Structures are given as structure tokens and as C-alpha cells.
Amino acid sequence: MTSLLPLRASVAVAQSLGKIGISPSLKWPNDVIVNEKKICGILTEVVDDRGIIGIGLNVRSAPIEESICILELIDTEVSLDNLMKKIISNFYDIEDVLGIYKNYSSTIGEQVRIKTTSGEFEGLVTDIDEKGRLVLENGKKIISGDVVHLREESS
């Protein structure tokens, strides 16, 4: 489960937002996007055999111009306790992490630039493999990095 931890957490958040009437997409590996703005970022770390997950979900305010919050999207007040319970429940109930993640993905099929510790790569994303790696059209597989959808730069 640890290699798919960021994807699993992203799916849990996306499903929970869907249950309150918000339609998100997922930007690989750990951003939840609504209306092309970031509503949530997820950080994960594995220490020994344990995973640590940090979920930064914009509920009542959006910290930067390129982000959005739940309050901007729905008219009703959201209970933070209930939302966290949904996210945790969804996290454990997901059976097909990759399949569900791919359905939410806004990165598959996009031209991207990826900055990694070993360099910068550009290409068309064709898939996400069984280990959660981004697969580029040339066969290159990326385990982690900062992804920019190139269409975003031109807008």
C-alpha cells in the first residue's frame, strides 16, 4: 500500500468532496483540483513500515489566487468532523486505487513538464503504472516530481 499512499489519499479526498456535491479531478501525484484550481494538497512519507499522511484541504478560505475552497463551491456549511470521517472511511474502503485514481486523473493524456531530483522531463502522459508512477509516451516512468500541465502555462 505504501507506494500508492499518495494516490489512495487523493482518491479518498476526491470521493469525499463528491459526496458533498463538488466534482474534483486529481493532478498527479497528490493535488486535488476543482475548476482548474487547487483545493487540496497531500503530503505523504513512509517511515519504516508506517505511512504518514498530511492533508491540506481548503475549507473556508483559499490561501493563494490559484486555489479555491469548499465555501466558494457550495452554499451549505460543512462539518469538518464529518468531512474528516468521510475521508478516513473512504481511505480504508478503496479497493481499486489505480482504477479510481485514473478516472479522476487530469494528468493522463496531458503534455507535462516534470521537475525531479534527477532532472527535468517533458512529454505526453499515457498512464499511471501499478506502482503509482507516471508513464510518459517515450516509456519514461516518474516516481515523484513537480508536474506542470503545459496547457496551464499557455493560459
Contact map, one row per residue, 1 for C-alpha under 8 A:
11111000000000000000000000000000000000000000000000000000000000000000000000000000000000000000000000000000000000000000000000000000000000000000000000000000000
11111000000000000000000000000000000000000000010000100000000000000000000000000000000000000000000000000000000000000000000000000000000000000000000000000000000
11111100000000000000000000000000000000000000000000000000000000000000000000000000000000000000000000000000000000000000000000000000001100000000000000000000000
11111111000000000000000000000000000000000000000000000000000000000000000000000000000000000000000010000000000000000000000000000000001100000000000000000000000
11111111100000000000000000000000000000000001000000100000000000000000000000000000000000000000000000000000000000000000000000000000000000000000000000000000000
00111111110000000000000000001100000000000111000000001000000000000000000000000000000000000000000000000000000000000000000000000000000000000000000000000000000
00011111111000000000000000001100000000000000000000000000000000000000000000000000000000000000000011001000000000000000000000000000000100000000000000000000000
00011111111100000000000000000000000000000000000000000000000000000000000000000000000000000010010010001000000000000000000000000000000000000000000000000000000
00001111111110000000000000000100000000000100000000001000000000000000000000000000000000000010000000000000000000000000000000000000000000000000000000000000000
00000111111111000000000001000111000000000100000000000000000000000000000000000000000000000000000000001000000000000000000000000000000000000000000000000000000
00000011111111100000000001000000000000000000000000000000000000000000000000000000000000000010000010011001000000000000000000000000000000000000000000000000000
00000001111111110000000000000000000000000000000000000000000000000000000000000000000001111110010000000000000000000000000000000000000000000000000000000000000
00000000111111111000000000000001000000000000000000000000000000000000000000000000000000100100000000000000000000000000000000000000000000000000000000000000000
00000000011111111100001111000001000000000000000000000000000000000000000000000000000000000000000000000001000000000000000000000000000000000000000000000000000
00000000001111111110000000000000000000000000000000000000000000000000000000000000000000100100000000000000000000000000000000000000000000000000000000000000000
00000000000111111111000000000000000000000000000000000000000000000000000000000000001001100100000000000000000000000000000000000000000000000000000000000000000
00000000000011111111111100000000000000000000000000000000000000000000000000000000000000000000000000000000000000000000000000000000000000000000000000000000000
00000000000001111111111100000000000000000000000000000000000000000000000000000000000000000000000000000000000000000000000000000000000000000000000000000000000
00000000000000111111110000000000000000000000000000000000000000000000000000000000000000000000000000000000000000000000000000000000000000000000000000000000000
00000000000000011111110000000000000000000000000000000000000000000000000000000000000000000000000000000000000000000000000000000000000000000000000000000000000
00000000000000001111111000000000000000000000000000000000000000000000000001000000000000000000000000000000000000000000000000000000000000000000000000000000000
00000000000000001111111100000000010000000000000000000000000000000000000011000000000000000000000000000000000000000000000000000000000000000000000000000000000
00000000000001001100111110000000010000000000000000000000000000000000000000000000000000000000000000000000000000000000000000000000000000000000000000000000000
00000000000001001100011111000001111000000000000000000000000000000000000000000000000000000000000000000001000000000000000000000000000000000000000000000000000
00000000000001000000001111100001110000000000000000000000000000000000000000000000000000000000000000000001110000000000000000000000000000000000000000000000000
00000000011001000000000111111111100000000000000000000000000000000000000000000000000000000000000000001001111000000000000000000000000000000000000000000000000
00000000000000000000000011111111100000000000000000000000000000000000000000000000000000000000000000000000111000000000000000000000000000000000000000000000000
00000000000000000000000001111110000000000000000000000000000000000000000000000000000000000000000000000000111000000000000000000000000001000000000000100000000
00000110000000000000000001111110000000000000000000000000000000000000000000000000000000000000000000000000000000000000000000000000000000000000000100000000000
00000110110000000000000001111111000000001110000000000000000000000000000000000000000000000000000000000000000000000000000000000000000000000000000000000000000
00000000010000000000000001111111100001111100000000000000000000000000000000000000000000000000000000000000000000000000000000000000000000000000000000000000000
00000000010011000000000111100111110001111000000000000000000000000000000000000000000000000000000000000000000000000000000000000000000000000000000000000000000
00000000000000000000000111100011111111110000000000000000000000000000000000000000000000000000000000000000000000000000000000000000000000000000000000000000000
00000000000000000000011110000001111111100000000000000000000000000001000000000000000000000000000000000000000000000000000000000000000000000000000000000000000
00000000000000000000000100000000111110000000000000000000000000000000000000000000000000000000000000000000000000000000000000000000000000000000000000000000000
00000000000000000000000000000000111111000000000000000000000000000000000000000000000000000000000000000000000000000000000000000000000000000000000000000000000
00000000000000000000000000000000111111100000000000000000000000000111000000000000000000000000000000000000000000000000000000000000000000000000000000000000000
00000000000000000000000000000011110111111000000000000000000000000111000000000000000000000000000000000000000000000000000000000000000000000000000000000000000
00000000000000000000000000000011110011111000000000000000110001000011110000000000000000000000000000000000000000000000000000000000000000000000000000000000000
00000000000000000000000000000011100001111100000000000011110000000000000000000000000000000000000000000000000000000000000000000000000000000000000000000000000
00000000000000000000000000000111000001111110000000000011100000000000000000000000000000000000000000000000000000000000000000000000000000000000000000000000000
00000100110000000000000000000110000000011111000000001111000000000000000000000000000000000000000000000000000000000000000000000000000000000000000000000000000
00000100000000000000000000000100000000001111100000001110000000000000000000000000000000000000000000000000000000000000000000000000000000000000000000000000000
00001100000000000000000000000000000000000111110000111100000000000000000000000000000000000000000000000000000000000000000000000000000000000000000000000000000
00000000000000000000000000000000000000000011111000111000000000000000000000000000000000000000000000000000000000000000000000000000000000000000000000000000000
01000000000000000000000000000000000000000001111111110000000000000000000000000000000000000000000000000000000000000000000000000000000000000000000000000000000
00000000000000000000000000000000000000000000111111110000000000000000000000000000000000000000000000000000000000000000000000000000000000000000000000000000000
00000000000000000000000000000000000000000000011111000000000000000000000000000000000000000000000000000000000000000000000000000000000000000000000000000000000
00000000000000000000000000000000000000000000011111100000000000000000000000000000000000000000000000000000000000000000000000000000000000000000000000000000000
00000000000000000000000000000000000000000000011111110000000000000000000000000000000000000000000000000000000000000000000000000000000000000000000000000000000
01001000000000000000000000000000000000000001111011111000000000000000000000000000000000000000000000000000000000000000000000000000000000000000000000000000000
00000000000000000000000000000000000000000001111001111100000000000000000000000000000000000000000000000000000000000000000000000000000000000000000000000000000
00000100100000000000000000000000000000000111100000111110000000000000000000000000000000000000000000000000000000000000000000000000000000000000000000000000000
00000000000000000000000000000000000000000111000000011111000000000000000000000000000000000000000000000000000000000000000000000000000000000000000000000000000
00000000000000000000000000000000000000011110000000001111100000000000000000000000000000000000000000000000000000000000000000000000000000000000000000000000000
00000000000000000000000000000000000000011100000000000111110000000000000000000000000000000000000000000000000000000000000000000000000000000000000000000000000
00000000000000000000000000000000000000111000000000000011111000000000100000000000000000000000000000000000000000000000000000000000000000000000000000000000000
00000000000000000000000000000000000000110000000000000001111111100001110000000000000000000000000000000000000000000000000000000000000000000000000000000000000
00000000000000000000000000000000000000000000000000000000111111000000111000000000000000000000000000000000000000000000000000000000000000000000000000000000000
00000000000000000000000000000000000000000000000000000000011111000000111100000000000000000000000000000000000000000000000000000000000000000000000000000000000
00000000000000000000000000000000000000000000000000000000011111100001111000000000000000000000000000000000000000000000000000000000000000000000000000000000000
00000000000000000000000000000000000000100000000000000000011111111011100000000000000000000000000000000000000000000000000000000000000000000000000000000000000
00000000000000000000000000000000000000000000000000000000010011111010000000000000000000000000000000000000000000000000000000000000000000000000000000000000000
00000000000000000000000000000000000000000000000000000000000001111110000000000000000000000000000000000000000000000000000000000000000000000000000000000000000
00000000000000000000000000000000000000000000000000000000000001111111000000000000000000000000000000000000000000000000000000000000000000000000000000000000000
00000000000000000000000000000000000011000000000000000000000000011111000000000000000000000000000000000000000000000000000000000000000000000000000000000000000
00000000000000000000000000000000000011100000000000000000000001111111100000000000000000000000000000000000000000000000000000000000000000000000000000000000000
00000000000000000000000000000000010011100000000000000000010011001111110100000000000000000000000000000000000000000000000000000000000000000000000000000000000
00000000000000000000000000000000000000100000000000000000111111000011111110000000000000000000000000000000000000000000000000000000000000000000000000000000000
00000000000000000000000000000000000000100000000000000000011110000001111111000000000000000000000000000000000000000000000000000000000000000000000000000000000
00000000000000000000000000000000000000000000000000000000001110000000111111111000000000000000000000000000000000000000000000000000000000000000000000000000000
00000000000000000000000000000000000000000000000000000000000100000001111111100000000000000000000000000000000000000000000000000000000000000000000000000000000
00000000000000000000010000000000000000000000000000000000000000000000111111100000000000000000000000000000000000000000000000000000000000000000000000000000000
00000000000000000000110000000000000000000000000000000000000000000000011111110000000000000000000000000000000000000000000000000000000000000000000000000000000
00000000000000000000000000000000000000000000000000000000000000000000001111111000000000000000000000000000000000000000000000000000000000000000000000000000000
00000000000000000000000000000000000000000000000000000000000000000000001001111100000000000000000000000000000000000000000000000000000000000000000000000000000
00000000000000000000000000000000000000000000000000000000000000000000001000111110000000000000000000000000000000000000000000000000000000000000000000000000000
00000000000000000000000000000000000000000000000000000000000000000000000000011111011000000000000000000000000000000000000000000000000000000000000000000000000
00000000000000000000000000000000000000000000000000000000000000000000000000001111111000000000000000000000000000000000000000000000000000000000000000000000000
00000000000000000000000000000000000000000000000000000000000000000000000000000111111100000000000000000000000000000000000000000000000000000000000000000000000
00000000000000000000000000000000000000000000000000000000000000000000000000000011111110000000000000000000000000000000000000000000000000000000000000000000000
00000000000000000000000000000000000000000000000000000000000000000000000000000111111111000000000000000000000000000000000000000000000000000000000000000000000
00000000000000010000000000000000000000000000000000000000000000000000000000000111111111100000000000000000000000000000000000000000000000000000000000000000000
00000000000000000000000000000000000000000000000000000000000000000000000000000001111111110000000000000000000000000000000000000000000000000000000000000000000
00000000000000000000000000000000000000000000000000000000000000000000000000000000111111111000000000000000000000000000000000000000000000000000000000000000000
00000000000100010000000000000000000000000000000000000000000000000000000000000000011111111100000000000000000000000000000000000000000000000000000000000000000
00000000000110110000000000000000000000000000000000000000000000000000000000000000001111111110000000000000000000000000000000000000000000000000000000000000000
00000000000100000000000000000000000000000000000000000000000000000000000000000000000111111111000000000000000000000000000000000000000000000000000000000000000
00000000000100000000000000000000000000000000000000000000000000000000000000000000000011111111100000000000000000000000000000000000000000000000000000000000000
00000000000110110000000000000000000000000000000000000000000000000000000000000000000001111111110000000000000000000000000000000000000000000000000000000000000
00000001101100000000000000000000000000000000000000000000000000000000000000000000000000111111110000000000000000000000000000000000000000000000000000000000000
00000000000000000000000000000000000000000000000000000000000000000000000000000000000000011111110000000000000000000000000000000000000000000000000000000000000
00000000000000000000000000000000000000000000000000000000000000000000000000000000000000001111111000000000000000000000000000000000000000000000000000000000000
00000001000100000000000000000000000000000000000000000000000000000000000000000000000000000111111110000000000000000000000000000000000000000000000000000000000
00000000000000000000000000000000000000000000000000000000000000000000000000000000000000000000111110000000000000000000000000000000000000000000000000000000000
00000000000000000000000000000000000000000000000000000000000000000000000000000000000000000000011111110000000000000000000000000000000000000000000000000000000
00010011001000000000000000000000000000000000000000000000000000000000000000000000000000000000011111111000000000000000000000000000000000000000000000000000000
00000010000000000000000000000000000000000000000000000000000000000000000000000000000000000000000111111100000000000000000000000001010100000000000000000000000
00000000000000000000000000000000000000000000000000000000000000000000000000000000000000000000000111111110000000000000000000000000000000000000000000000000000
00000000001000000000000000000000000000000000000000000000000000000000000000000000000000000000000111111111000000000000000000000000000000000000000000000000000
00000011011000000000000001000000000000000000000000000000000000000000000000000000000000000000000011111111100000000000000000000000000000000000000000000000000
00000000000000000000000000000000000000000000000000000000000000000000000000000000000000000000000001111111100100000000000000000001000000000000000000000000000
00000000000000000000000000000000000000000000000000000000000000000000000000000000000000000000000000111111100000000000000000000000000000000000000000000000000
00000000001001000000000111000000000000000000000000000000000000000000000000000000000000000000000000011111110000000000000000000000000000000000000000000000000
00000000000000000000000011110000000000000000000000000000000000000000000000000000000000000000000000001111111100000000000000000000000000000000000000000000000
00000000000000000000000011110000000000000000000000000000000000000000000000000000000000000000000000000001111111000000000000000000000000000000000000000000000
00000000000000000000000001110000000000000000000000000000000000000000000000000000000000000000000000000000111111010000000000001000000000000000000000001000000
00000000000000000000000000000000000000000000000000000000000000000000000000000000000000000000000000000100111111000000000000011111000000000000000000000000000
00000000000000000000000000000000000000000000000000000000000000000000000000000000000000000000000000000000011111100000000000011110000000000000000000000000000
00000000000000000000000000000000000000000000000000000000000000000000000000000000000000000000000000000000011111110000000000011000000000000000000000001100000
00000000000000000000000000000000000000000000000000000000000000000000000000000000000000000000000000000000000011111000000001111000000000000000000000001110000
00000000000000000000000000000000000000000000000000000000000000000000000000000000000000000000000000000000001001111100000001111000000000000000000000111100000
00000000000000000000000000000000000000000000000000000000000000000000000000000000000000000000000000000000000000111110000111100000000000000000000000111100000
00000000000000000000000000000000000000000000000000000000000000000000000000000000000000000000000000000000000000011111000111000000000000000000000011110000000
00000000000000000000000000000000000000000000000000000000000000000000000000000000000000000000000000000000000000001111101110000000000000000000000011100000000
00000000000000000000000000000000000000000000000000000000000000000000000000000000000000000000000000000000000000000111111100000000000000000000000111000000000
00000000000000000000000000000000000000000000000000000000000000000000000000000000000000000000000000000000000000000011111000000000000000000000000010000000000
00000000000000000000000000000000000000000000000000000000000000000000000000000000000000000000000000000000000000000001111100000000000000000000000000000000000
00000000000000000000000000000000000000000000000000000000000000000000000000000000000000000000000000000000000000000011111110000000000000000000000000000000000
00000000000000000000000000000000000000000000000000000000000000000000000000000000000000000000000000000000000000001111011111000000000000000000000000000000000
00000000000000000000000000000000000000000000000000000000000000000000000000000000000000000000000000000000000000001110001111100000000000000000000000000000000
00000000000000000000000000000000000000000000000000000000000000000000000000000000000000000000000000000000000000111100000111110000000000000000000000000000000
00000000000000000000000000000000000000000000000000000000000000000000000000000000000000000000000000000000000000111000000011111000000000011100000000000000000
00000000000000000000000000000000000000000000000000000000000000000000000000000000000000000000000000000000000111110000000001111100000000011000000000000000000
00000000000000000000000000000000000000000000000000000000000000000000000000000000000000000000000000000000001111110000000000111110000001111000000000000000000
00000000000000000000000000000000000000000000000000000000000000000000000000000000000000000000000000000000000110000000000000011111000001111000000000000000000
00000000000000000000000000000000000000000000000000000000000000000000000000000000000000000000000000000000000110000000000000001111100001110000000000000000000
00000000000000000000000000000000000000000000000000000000000000000000000000000000000000000000000001000100000100000000000000000111111111100000000000000000000
00000000000000000000000000000000000000000000000000000000000000000000000000000000000000000000000000000000000000000000000000000011111111100000000000000000000
00000000000000000000000000000000000000000000000000000000000000000000000000000000000000000000000001000000000000000000000000000001111110000000000000000000000
00110000000000000000000000000000000000000000000000000000000000000000000000000000000000000000000000000000000000000000000000000001111110000000000000000000000
00110010000000000000000000000000000000000000000000000000000000000000000000000000000000000000000001000000000000000000000000000001111111000000001000000000000
00000000000000000000000000000000000000000000000000000000000000000000000000000000000000000000000000000000000000000000000000000001111111100000111100000000000
00000000000000000000000000010000000000000000000000000000000000000000000000000000000000000000000000000000000000000000000000001111100111110000111000000000000
00000000000000000000000000000000000000000000000000000000000000000000000000000000000000000000000000000000000000000000000000001111100011111011110000000000000
00000000000000000000000000000000000000000000000000000000000000000000000000000000000000000000000000000000000000000000000000111110000001111111100000000000000
00000000000000000000000000000000000000000000000000000000000000000000000000000000000000000000000000000000000000000000000000111100000000111111000000000000000
00000000000000000000000000000000000000000000000000000000000000000000000000000000000000000000000000000000000000000000000000100000000000011111000000000000000
00000000000000000000000000000000000000000000000000000000000000000000000000000000000000000000000000000000000000000000000000000000000000111111100000000000000
00000000000000000000000000000000000000000000000000000000000000000000000000000000000000000000000000000000000000000000000000000000000000111111110000000000000
00000000000000000000000000000000000000000000000000000000000000000000000000000000000000000000000000000000000000000000000000000000000011110011111000000000000
00000000000000000000000000000000000000000000000000000000000000000000000000000000000000000000000000000000000000000000000000000000000011100001111110000000000
00000000000000000000000000000000000000000000000000000000000000000000000000000000000000000000000000000000000000000000000000000000000111000000111110000000000
00000000000000000000000000001000000000000000000000000000000000000000000000000000000000000000000000000000000000000001000000000000000010000000011111000000000
00000000000000000000000000000000000000000000000000000000000000000000000000000000000000000000000000000000000000000111100000000000000000000000011111100000000
00000000000000000000000000000000000000000000000000000000000000000000000000000000000000000000000000000000000000000111000000000000000000000000000111110000000
00000000000000000000000000010000000000000000000000000000000000000000000000000000000000000000000000000000000000011110000000000000000000000000000011111000000
00000000000000000000000000000000000000000000000000000000000000000000000000000000000000000000000000000000000000011100000000000000000000000000000001111101100
00000000000000000000000000000000000000000000000000000000000000000000000000000000000000000000000000000000001001111000000000000000000000000000000000111111100
00000000000000000000000000000000000000000000000000000000000000000000000000000000000000000000000000000000000001111000000000000000000000000000000000011111110
00000000000000000000000000000000000000000000000000000000000000000000000000000000000000000000000000000000000000100000000000000000000000000000000000001111111
00000000000000000000000000000000000000000000000000000000000000000000000000000000000000000000000000000000000000000000000000000000000000000000000000011111111
00000000000000000000000000000000000000000000000000000000000000000000000000000000000000000000000000000000000000000000000000000000000000000000000000011111111
00000000000000000000000000000000000000000000000000000000000000000000000000000000000000000000000000000000000000000000000000000000000000000000000000000111111
00000000000000000000000000000000000000000000000000000000000000000000000000000000000000000000000000000000000000000000000000000000000000000000000000000011111
